[in-house]
Amino acid sequence: KSVFKDSSDARMASRQTNFASLPPQEQTRQNMWAQTMIQRINPCPQGYEWNRIDAPSGYHCRGRNHFISDELLAEGKGGIYMVPGGKIKKMDPLWGPYY
């Protein structure tokens, strides 16, 4: 079941996987939506805030143990990854997603 509340959420979700190609002003707006969604459906289990990262694209908690990819955010099911060792590297496996 989707966690999106309305068609506006669905529209913003459809843009999330194209974040890097959005103009800077749209990236700011998209990031604001993403942060709102994360707080609504996926607050960090340890209470940390989320930072935008580019590789892999998504949000990494400041505690470094959790990650939400743009793809997970766009699907709207509330998925989250665990980050073994706290460092995200492009080819390292993540644990999850967990819902």
C-alpha positions as MATLAB code, in Angstrom:
seq = 'KSVFKDSSDARMASRQTNFASLPPQEQTRQNMWAQTMIQRINPCPQGYEWNRIDAPSGYHCRGRNHFISDELLAEGKGGIYMVPGGKIKKMDPLWGPYY';
ca = [
       0.000    0.000    0.000;
       1.268    3.466   -0.871;
       2.004    6.040    1.808;
       1.249    8.923   -0.546;
      -1.678   11.037    0.599;
      -2.664   12.663   -2.696;
      -1.855   13.139   -6.374;
       0.710   15.820   -5.513;
       2.749   13.234   -3.575;
       2.526   10.824   -6.515;
       3.700   13.531   -8.925;
       6.652   14.483   -6.736;
       7.547   10.816   -6.251;
       7.682   10.326  -10.013;
      10.375   13.031  -10.186;
      12.530   11.695   -7.338;
      14.548    9.229   -9.424;
      15.469   12.083  -11.788;
      16.677   14.352   -8.973;
      20.134   14.964  -10.471;
      18.701   16.215  -13.767;
      16.312   18.735  -12.171;
      17.245   22.445  -12.265;
      18.656   23.691   -8.917;
      15.427   25.454   -7.909;
      13.426   22.278   -8.585;
      15.990   20.198   -6.686;
      15.409   22.410   -3.653;
      11.651   21.908   -3.920;
      12.073   18.176   -4.499;
      14.387   17.848   -1.510;
      11.854   19.651    0.708;
       9.172   17.173   -0.385;
      11.516   14.209    0.158;
      12.454   15.360    3.667;
       8.764   15.794    4.516;
       7.984   12.292    3.246;
      10.911   10.775    5.133;
       9.781   12.369    8.396;
       6.231   11.164    7.765;
       7.029    7.565    6.876;
      10.693    6.790    7.649;
      12.150    8.757   10.511;
      15.590    7.411   11.383;
      15.146    4.586   13.932;
      17.910    6.219   15.997;
      16.436    9.725   15.723;
      19.000   11.251   13.346;
      18.259   13.707   10.550;
      18.768   12.753    6.910;
      21.315   14.199    4.467;
      21.036   14.141    0.697;
      23.866   12.219   -0.993;
      24.612   11.719   -4.675;
      26.306    8.319   -4.915;
      24.225    6.319   -4.453;
      21.444    8.844   -4.854;
      19.186    9.179   -1.854;
      19.270   10.068    1.843;
      21.744    8.845    4.468;
      21.001    9.405    8.144;
      23.525   11.438   10.104;
      24.107    8.436   12.355;
      25.321    6.702    9.166;
      23.411    3.464    9.797;
      20.405    3.932    7.502;
      19.790    4.851    3.867;
      16.723    5.570    1.722;
      17.397    5.503   -2.010;
      15.536    7.744   -4.419;
      13.956    4.587   -5.832;
      12.615    3.497   -2.429;
      11.263    6.964   -1.759;
       9.590    7.055   -5.173;
       7.845    3.709   -4.674;
       6.038    5.091   -1.621;
       6.037    1.964    0.525;
       8.246    3.196    3.343;
      11.356    1.105    2.664;
      14.703    1.658    4.380;
      18.155    0.078    4.082;
      20.628   -0.718    6.848;
      24.208    0.393    6.148;
      26.689   -2.174    7.486;
      29.704   -0.393    8.913;
      28.097    3.022    8.427;
      29.851    3.873    5.148;
      28.111    3.835    1.805;
      30.307    2.932   -1.120;
      28.995    2.493   -4.620;
      29.565   -1.269   -4.814;
      29.064   -2.292   -1.169;
      25.885   -4.215   -0.442;
      23.220   -2.647    1.727;
      20.950   -4.715    3.959;
      17.312   -4.577    2.969;
      15.145   -2.934    2.028;
      13.069   -3.334    5.151;
       9.451   -2.201    5.268;
];
